Amino acid sequence: MVVLLSSCSQYNKIIKPTTDIEYRYEAAKEYYIQGDYAKAAPILEGLIRLFKGSHKAEESLFLLGLCYYESRDYYTAAQYFKMYYTSYPRGNYAELARFYSGKSLFKNIAEPELDQTDTYTAIQELQLFIEYFPASVHRNEAQQMIMDMHDVIVEKEMLSAKLYYELGDYMAYMGNNYLACIITAQNVLNDYPYTKFREELSMLVLRAKYKMALHSVEDKKIDRYRDAVDEYYSFKNEFPSSKYVPEAESYYKEALKVISE
């Protein structure tokens, strides 16, 4: 079979509709084993229809998903894996199909700066995999991917919070940018309390609260400085060895000066 597959003209014969389907089936598997996914995929696509209703159609569909996965066409791979577990919910490869569907989506997520709709879809897919197969050997890997995607979502929100902070008083007539920074950062801390960005987000909240007090109108200034002091204590208690402690203490001291005047 390996010798026969080495010829380009032989491949053209294999993909012809007149060629024996069993021979095409074995040839497709051999191409897959050799890592020639570009040749295996078109044959498998035709076999899925020809073997409809048989075990070989099931295996051909799963192998087709793997071909696209190994070719790094993760979007198409996810579609075929989903097609597999939808068509064969109790199939021999149902567990792997659900896992690789989620993993394919995970590998296709966008950078934190971009829209994260696909990230939420990937998280949902992997959560369903864990729900369906809680004892799977791939459970830990799936959980790690979910955690990694949570960090991507958190990083995107943190970038938004930082942008609000950097805008500061710019276009203040449209809203309080410091307050928007605080709300955005606090929301993500509530939603993802164990994120690796927790320290940075907490410092951002303190920084924004101090700046909001600094630029506040007189009748709100004292209360906002007190709020910044409370935030300092919370930060210092949670991160006593943080690299941000000197900065935090500078805000604390300046706030105390204003409050004690």
Secondary structure, DSSP 8 states (H G I E B T S, - for coil): -HHHHT-HHHHHHHTSTTS-HHHHHHHHHHHHHHT-HHHHHHHHHHHHHHTTTSHHHHHHHHHHHHHHHHTT-HHHHHHHHHHHHHH-TTSTTHHHHHHHHHHHHHHT---TTS--HHHHHHHHHHHHHHHH-TT-TTHHHHHHHHHHHHHHHHHHHHHHHHHHHHHTTTTGGG--HHHHHHHHHHHHHHH-TT-TTHHHHHHHHHHHHHHHHHTS-HHHHHHHHHHHHHHHHHHHHH-TT-TTHHHHHHHHHHHHHHHH-
